[in-house]
């Protein structure tokens, strides 16, 4: 077999991981941390494309950002996961380090526009308050502008991205660590098609989704059940049910020491709630 053919064979053998963005993005960094430096990527423009890539079996797994310690939850992604019926199989917390970068030889004074993902721009708002002459422009990914600056040799344009993007696309870092809060973390989840086979011994966290009847104290009752079953609630997020005005679905994360405690709580919640769904059972990140 020719070398090129052998390489293609190996590539086909490797599992592909879908990410939102391109090489040099934070999603790429998480994919490498979880699946190895040589992970085979399916680069997607949007989170919806990430989901579709797994559903149509183009990719076997996906990495998706779910919440940031500064910008908060990415609400549409909760809905995407819920509607897709994909399973959360793990999570990864990444320290986010935002850098302003541009062509070598440029300075901040030369920069007229900075392009990046809207969440990244939000995380660095205080820094750019010092430079009112710089126009902030939203793009689909943190690394896509870095690539475009390098390919088109764009002067006067800056990118806001992680250090990996500067290295991959040979850009100069004009300002290091420009995020507002220095303890800046993003939680990513690993997704794949539903698979009922998993190691319960290593499972100590679950993501759930449910709705409640409009009765006084219904949510408090559910929270008491979690507490009585020795589950620790680490996240609760309400999202409007579009089909029913002023009705909400609840997305919660719980951790537990023993799987049997979670099983007990799950059986009770199936009775007490409506549209109950387990989005994933996995090991805490």
C-alpha positions as semicolon CSV with decimal commas, in nm:
position;residue;x (nm);y (nm);z (nm)
1;X;0,000;0,000;0,000
2;X;0,133;0,344;-0,093
3;X;0,227;0,576;0,193
4;X;-0,054;0,819;0,110
5;X;-0,306;0,535;0,100
6;X;-0,181;0,400;0,434
7;X;-0,215;0,744;0,593
8;X;-0,571;0,772;0,461
9;X;-0,647;0,427;0,606
10;X;-0,514;0,529;0,948
11;X;-0,713;0,851;0,937
12;X;-1,031;0,658;0,862
13;X;-0,955;0,423;1,152
14;X;-0,924;0,710;1,401
15;X;-1,239;0,846;1,559
16;X;-1,324;1,197;1,446
17;X;-1,417;1,463;1,701
18;X;-1,640;1,756;1,606
19;X;-1,553;2,101;1,743
20;X;-1,698;2,448;1,698
21;X;-1,418;2,646;1,536
22;X;-1,083;2,555;1,386
23;X;-0,734;2,454;1,494
24;X;-0,606;2,695;1,755
25;X;-0,948;2,743;1,915
26;X;-1,025;2,656;2,275
27;X;-1,242;2,367;2,153
28;X;-0,936;2,233;1,970
29;X;-0,733;2,261;2,291
30;X;-0,995;2,061;2,485
31;X;-1,013;1,797;2,210
32;X;-0,636;1,751;2,231
33;X;-0,648;1,727;2,611
34;X;-0,923;1,464;2,602
35;X;-0,830;1,263;2,291
36;X;-0,460;1,327;2,229
37;X;-0,243;1,573;2,037
38;X;-0,313;1,403;1,703
39;X;-0,691;1,397;1,734
40;X;-0,875;1,400;1,400
41;X;-1,101;1,707;1,390
42;X;-1,424;1,792;1,216
43;X;-1,419;2,172;1,217
44;X;-1,770;2,320;1,235
45;X;-1,886;2,679;1,192
46;X;-2,168;2,656;1,446
47;X;-2,270;2,449;1,747
48;X;-2,567;2,321;1,547
49;X;-2,324;2,181;1,290
50;X;-2,133;2,012;1,574
51;X;-2,450;1,828;1,677
52;X;-2,534;1,735;1,317
53;X;-2,184;1,596;1,264
54;X;-2,242;1,338;1,539
55;X;-2,601;1,264;1,442
56;X;-2,507;1,179;1,083
57;X;-2,201;0,982;1,203
58;X;-1,950;1,213;1,035
59;X;-1,797;1,240;1,383
60;X;-1,809;0,987;1,663
61;X;-1,778;1,241;1,945
62;X;-1,804;1,616;1,995
63;X;-1,670;1,885;2,225
64;X;-1,911;2,164;2,320
65;X;-1,873;2,463;2,552
66;X;-2,160;2,489;2,799
67;X;-2,077;2,765;3,047
68;X;-1,812;3,019;3,134
69;X;-1,725;3,153;3,479
70;X;-1,751;3,514;3,352
71;X;-2,007;3,510;3,071
72;X;-2,235;3,246;3,225
73;X;-2,428;2,968;3,054
74;X;-2,452;2,928;2,678
75;X;-2,827;2,871;2,685
76;X;-2,881;2,762;2,321
77;X;-2,638;2,474;2,372
78;X;-2,853;2,325;2,647
79;X;-3,145;2,319;2,406
80;X;-2,932;2,172;2,126
81;X;-2,819;1,885;2,348
82;X;-3,171;1,823;2,474
83;X;-3,329;1,820;2,128
84;X;-3,057;1,606;1,972
85;X;-3,079;1,325;2,230
86;X;-2,701;1,304;2,233
87;X;-2,544;1,184;2,555
88;X;-2,302;1,375;2,777
89;X;-2,020;1,132;2,853
90;X;-1,771;1,363;3,024
91;X;-1,672;1,717;3,107
92;X;-1,355;1,926;3,099
93;X;-1,279;2,257;3,269
94;X;-1,034;2,473;3,074
95;X;-0,851;2,777;3,206
96;X;-0,916;3,046;2,944
97;X;-0,626;3,277;2,868
98;X;-0,721;3,552;2,623
99;X;-0,454;3,731;2,422
100;X;-0,476;4,017;2,174
101;X;-0,269;3,925;1,869
102;X;-0,181;4,062;1,526
103;X;0,085;4,054;1,257
104;X;0,444;4,072;1,380
105;X;0,558;4,434;1,394
106;X;0,212;4,568;1,479
107;X;0,133;4,743;1,808
108;X;-0,197;4,808;1,985
109;X;-0,189;5,163;1,845
110;X;-0,203;5,013;1,492
111;X;-0,515;4,806;1,562
112;X;-0,844;4,949;1,437
113;X;-1,064;4,639;1,472
114;X;-1,057;4,326;1,687
115;X;-1,254;4,021;1,577
116;X;-1,349;3,725;1,796
117;X;-1,632;3,509;1,925
118;X;-1,894;3,722;2,110
119;X;-1,835;3,536;2,438
120;X;-1,461;3,607;2,412
121;X;-1,529;3,977;2,349
122;X;-1,757;3,986;2,651
123;X;-1,487;3,830;2,870
124;X;-1,244;4,109;2,776
125;X;-1,479;4,409;2,786
126;X;-1,287;4,596;3,058
127;X;-0,961;4,580;2,864
128;X;-1,114;4,731;2,551
129;X;-1,277;5,011;2,748
130;X;-0,925;5,157;2,752
131;X;-0,920;5,165;2,371
132;X;-1,245;5,327;2,248
133;X;-1,091;5,367;1,902
134;X;-1,090;4,988;1,854
135;X;-1,406;4,849;1,697
136;X;-1,510;4,507;1,831
137;X;-1,647;4,272;1,566
138;X;-1,814;3,938;1,638
139;X;-1,699;3,630;1,448
140;X;-1,780;3,260;1,462
141;X;-1,465;3,152;1,645
142;X;-1,168;3,282;1,843
143;X;-0,909;3,135;1,605
144;X;-1,071;3,202;1,266
145;X;-0,958;3,566;1,258
146;X;-0,605;3,469;1,360
147;X;-0,591;3,238;1,059
148;X;-0,735;3,505;0,827
149;X;-0,486;3,769;0,949
150;X;-0,197;3,534;0,873
151;X;-0,327;3,417;0,535
152;X;-0,420;3,765;0,409
153;X;-0,148;3,955;0,599
154;X;-0,408;4,193;0,739
155;X;-0,274;4,504;0,906
156;X;-0,482;4,700;1,155
157;X;-0,686;4,390;1,246
158;X;-0,640;4,207;1,573
159;X;-0,762;3,869;1,692
160;X;-0,867;3,776;2,042
161;X;-0,774;3,414;2,106
162;X;-0,568;3,172;2,309
163;X;-0,188;3,135;2,292
164;X;-0,219;2,826;2,069
165;X;-0,370;3,037;1,790
166;X;-0,075;3,279;1,798
167;X;0,167;2,989;1,772
168;X;-0,016;2,803;1,496
169;X;-0,072;3,112;1,280
170;X;0,258;3,287;1,357
171;X;0,111;3,602;1,510
172;X;0,258;3,839;1,768
173;X;0,089;3,871;2,105
174;X;0,021;4,242;2,150
175;X;-0,135;4,213;2,497
176;X;-0,127;3,907;2,719
177;X;-0,407;3,794;2,950
178;X;-0,665;4,059;2,864
179;X;-0,967;3,879;3,016
180;X;-1,140;4,078;3,288
181;X;-1,135;3,815;3,563
182;X;-0,807;3,626;3,577
183;X;-0,973;3,312;3,713
184;X;-1,153;3,248;3,386
185;X;-1,275;2,894;3,323
186;X;-1,502;2,738;3,065
187;X;-1,682;2,410;3,115
188;X;-1,692;2,185;2,809
189;X;-1,886;1,862;2,772
190;X;-1,808;1,557;2,560
191;X;-2,101;1,430;2,351
192;X;-2,172;1,112;2,162
193;X;-2,471;0,915;2,038
194;X;-2,668;0,748;2,315
195;X;-2,504;0,436;2,451
196;X;-2,648;0,259;2,753
197;X;-2,323;0,076;2,824
198;X;-2,103;0,265;3,069
199;X;-1,906;0,194;3,383
200;X;-2,131;0,284;3,676
201;X;-1,842;0,240;3,917
202;X;-1,674;0,556;3,781
203;X;-1,994;0,759;3,741
204;X;-2,036;1,028;4,007
205;X;-2,211;1,309;3,818
206;X;-2,527;1,343;3,612
207;X;-2,698;1,607;3,400
208;X;-3,078;1,606;3,408
209;X;-3,364;1,789;3,242
210;X;-3,724;1,810;3,361
211;X;-4,038;2,023;3,375
212;X;-4,276;2,084;3,664
213;X;-4,649;2,136;3,705
214;X;-4,743;2,492;3,799
215;X;-4,805;2,420;4,165
216;X;-4,662;2,607;4,466
217;X;-4,345;2,455;4,607
218;X;-4,296;2,197;4,331
219;X;-3,933;2,294;4,267
220;X;-3,855;2,308;4,640
221;X;-3,995;1,956;4,677
222;X;-3,769;1,824;4,402
223;X;-3,464;1,993;4,556
224;X;-3,550;1,833;4,890
225;X;-3,557;1,493;4,723
226;X;-3,208;1,550;4,585
227;X;-3,087;1,648;4,929
228;X;-3,254;1,353;5,101
229;X;-3,096;1,114;4,849
230;X;-2,752;1,257;4,930
231;X;-2,705;1,431;4,595
232;X;-2,518;1,761;4,574
233;X;-2,674;2,011;4,333
234;X;-2,391;2,189;4,146
235;X;-2,591;2,363;3,873
236;X;-2,950;2,464;3,805
237;X;-3,054;2,649;3,491
238;X;-3,406;2,737;3,378
239;X;-3,485;2,779;3,009
240;X;-3,821;2,886;2,862
241;X;-4,032;2,620;2,692
242;X;-4,095;2,798;2,362
243;X;-4,420;2,617;2,287
244;X;-4,574;2,720;2,622
245;X;-4,537;3,087;2,728
246;X;-4,402;3,139;3,081
247;X;-4,334;2,769;3,132
248;X;-3,976;2,661;3,201
249;X;-3,765;2,350;3,179
250;X;-3,493;2,294;3,437
251;X;-3,145;2,166;3,365
252;X;-2,956;2,048;3,671
253;X;-2,620;1,888;3,745
254;X;-2,577;1,668;4,050
255;X;-2,282;1,482;4,200
256;X;-2,297;1,182;4,432
257;X;-2,072;0,939;4,617
258;X;-2,272;0,625;4,540
259;X;-2,458;0,542;4,221
260;X;-2,741;0,379;4,417
261;X;-2,820;0,720;4,571
262;X;-2,859;0,866;4,223
263;X;-3,075;0,572;4,110
264;X;-3,311;0,631;4,402
265;X;-3,339;1,004;4,326
266;X;-3,392;0,933;3,957
267;X;-3,688;0,701;4,025
268;X;-3,851;0,960;4,250
269;X;-3,795;1,246;4,004
270;X;-3,949;1,043;3,722
271;X;-4,270;1,037;3,927
272;X;-4,258;1,396;4,055
273;X;-4,168;1,576;3,730
274;X;-4,277;1,581;3,367
275;X;-4,062;1,531;3,057
276;X;-3,784;1,394;3,277
277;X;-3,465;1,309;3,089
278;X;-3,113;1,203;3,181
279;X;-2,878;1,397;2,952
280;X;-2,572;1,211;3,073
281;X;-2,409;1,011;3,350
282;X;-2,031;1,052;3,371
283;X;-1,726;1,112;3,583
284;X;-1,690;1,459;3,731
285;X;-1,433;1,673;3,551
